[in-house]
Amino acid sequence: MKRFATLVLSLTVTSFAATATTPVAGNWKIYGDVSGYPVNESCTFSIDKDNKITGTCSLGNKSYDVTGTLEDTKLTFKHGGEYEGQALILTWVGTLAEDGSLAGTIDVQPLGYPGTFTAKKAEDEKPKADDKPAAAQQ
């Protein structure tokens, strides 16, 4: 019986840990600024049982593979980029807020440009049924 109770407790803790990480999975809209240049990206993240992040981020008409990790509320991910023909690595480090948003810093290498960003799940930006304009509600 003790083994069964330990197994149930272990499964419950594992299930809770997996549930706690699911807010990261999905589509995100990211807005930021790197040394005065606006950054607008659409990213899709998946997360595995070891809190490893994979996915893609689209910037303009290009898409880049993403790798990263989630530790508690700290999300770190990287993807490639390009500026005037030079290959870049963008490293994003952000903190998940209680409202599900994400905010943090961007590091662009090898240029050494710093930046900041905020992000929201793309589903959060969709209008709700009751958010119709007043004219449409009449």
C-alpha positions in Angstrom: 0.0 0.0 0.0 2.9 2.4 0.8 4.3 1.8 -2.7 0.9 2.6 -4.3 0.6 5.8 -2.2 4.1 6.8 -3.2 3.3 6.1 -6.9 0.1 8.2 -6.8 1.9 11.1 -5.0 4.7 10.9 -7.6 2.2 11.0 -10.5 0.3 13.9 -9.0 3.5 15.9 -8.6 4.6 15.1 -12.2 1.1 16.0 -13.5 1.2 19.3 -11.6 4.7 20.2 -13.0 3.5 19.5 -16.5 0.4 21.6 -16.0 2.4 24.5 -14.6 4.5 24.7 -17.8 1.7 24.6 -20.4 1.2 28.4 -20.4 4.3 28.7 -22.5 3.1 26.3 -25.3 1.3 28.0 -28.1 1.4 31.1 -30.3 2.9 34.3 -29.1 3.1 37.9 -30.3 6.3 39.6 -29.2 7.0 43.3 -29.3 10.2 45.0 -28.4 12.9 47.5 -29.1 16.6 46.9 -29.8 18.7 50.0 -29.8 15.8 52.1 -31.1 14.7 49.5 -33.8 11.2 48.0 -33.3 11.0 44.2 -33.0 7.7 42.5 -33.9 7.7 38.7 -34.0 5.2 35.8 -34.1 6.5 32.7 -32.3 5.1 29.2 -31.7 6.5 27.4 -28.7 6.3 23.7 -27.6 7.6 22.5 -24.3 8.6 18.9 -23.4 8.6 17.2 -20.0 12.1 18.4 -19.3 11.1 22.1 -19.8 13.0 22.3 -23.1 11.5 24.8 -25.5 11.4 24.3 -29.3 9.5 26.1 -32.0 9.8 28.8 -34.6 9.7 32.6 -34.7 8.8 34.6 -37.8 10.2 38.0 -38.4 9.1 39.5 -41.7 9.1 36.8 -44.3 11.7 34.6 -42.6 11.3 31.9 -40.0 13.9 30.8 -37.5 14.1 27.7 -35.3 13.9 28.3 -31.5 15.5 26.4 -28.7 15.3 27.3 -25.0 14.4 26.4 -21.5 11.9 27.2 -18.8 13.0 27.4 -15.2 10.2 28.3 -12.8 8.9 31.5 -14.4 12.1 32.3 -16.3 12.0 31.6 -20.0 15.2 31.7 -22.1 15.2 31.1 -25.8 17.4 31.7 -28.8 17.0 31.9 -32.5 18.9 33.1 -35.5 18.4 36.3 -37.4 20.0 38.5 -40.0 20.9 42.2 -40.3 22.4 43.6 -43.6 23.6 40.1 -44.6 25.2 39.4 -41.2 24.1 36.3 -39.3 22.8 37.0 -35.8 21.9 35.1 -32.6 19.0 36.7 -30.6 18.8 35.6 -27.0 15.6 36.3 -25.1 15.3 36.1 -21.3 11.9 36.8 -19.8 9.8 36.3 -16.8 6.2 35.0 -17.0 3.8 37.2 -15.1 0.7 35.9 -13.3 -1.5 37.3 -16.1 0.3 35.1 -18.6 2.3 37.8 -20.2 6.1 37.7 -20.7 8.6 40.5 -20.4 12.4 40.7 -20.4 15.6 41.5 -22.4 17.0 40.7 -25.8 20.7 40.3 -26.5 21.7 40.5 -30.2 25.1 38.9 -31.0 27.7 39.4 -32.4 26.6 43.0 -32.5 26.2 43.3 -28.8 22.9 45.3 -29.1 20.6 45.1 -26.0 16.9 45.4 -26.1 13.7 44.8 -24.2 10.4 43.0 -25.0 6.9 42.2 -23.9 4.9 39.3 -25.2 1.4 37.9 -25.0 -0.2 34.7 -26.2 -1.8 35.3 -29.6 -5.0 33.8 -28.3 -5.2 36.6 -25.7 -5.3 39.2 -28.4 -8.3 37.9 -30.2 -11.5 39.9 -29.6 -14.1 38.3 -27.4 -17.7 37.9 -28.6 -18.9 40.7 -26.3 -16.1 43.0 -27.5 -17.9 43.9 -30.7 -18.1 47.6 -31.7 -21.2 49.4 -30.4 -22.6 49.6 -34.0 -22.4 45.9 -34.5 -24.2 45.2 -31.2 -27.4 47.1 -32.3 
